[in-house]
Amino acid sequence: MLTDIMYVTVYVTDQDRALRFYTEGLGLEKRIDFSGPDGRFLTVGVPESPVEILLWSHAAAPGQPGGEGPRAALGPLFLESDDLRKDFEILRQRGVVFEQPEPEDYPFGVRIEAVDPDGNRVSLRQKRKQWPTPPASWPRRSKPTAIGCAPSRTACWAHTPTPRTWSRKPGYASSARTRRPSATWRAG
């Protein structure tokens, strides 16, 4: 059975230049540097992370990396930050080139795209902060209610507006195991 991701490959035309970008620019650590029969096996990684990025030497090819502009294809790497705006300033001072002038908010957090010396996009992300835990004084519900979802004809689980009041929408199967509409259900 598969258990983990070992390597993610980024194709580069100059491994030494790429190594400087990923270690000195992005702050990753060099992990493996071995010259073998198939070429130089060079990896970097985020400190404390088991996943390694293989910087594999590859001749420049037309169309790689793909696209230009802000809506071009995503890069092969997504790196996570706990404070992307702060890290952006540090990386910019180190000479890292970005596609946008500043990190931008999006539905899942904050993002910006860096570009390595070979034009590979490196997506830097910060996850959105989780909603705070509701206070203990708020009413708690311990049991869901089935509410019909007409387009898919499945039962959705949600609570009723009144605390500690639970009911099942009429016309639904009574067995909690089935979670399917009963024969009286009609598409609206």
Secondary structure, DSSP 8 states (H G I E B T S, - for coil): ------EEEEEES-HHHHHHIIIIIT--EEEEEEEETTEEEEEEE-TT-S-EEEEEE----TT-S---STTS---SEEEE-SSHHHHHHHHHHTT-EESSSS-EEETTEEEEEEE-TTS-EEEEEEE--------TTS----S-EEEEETTTTEEEEE--SSTT-----TTB-S-TTT-SB-TT----
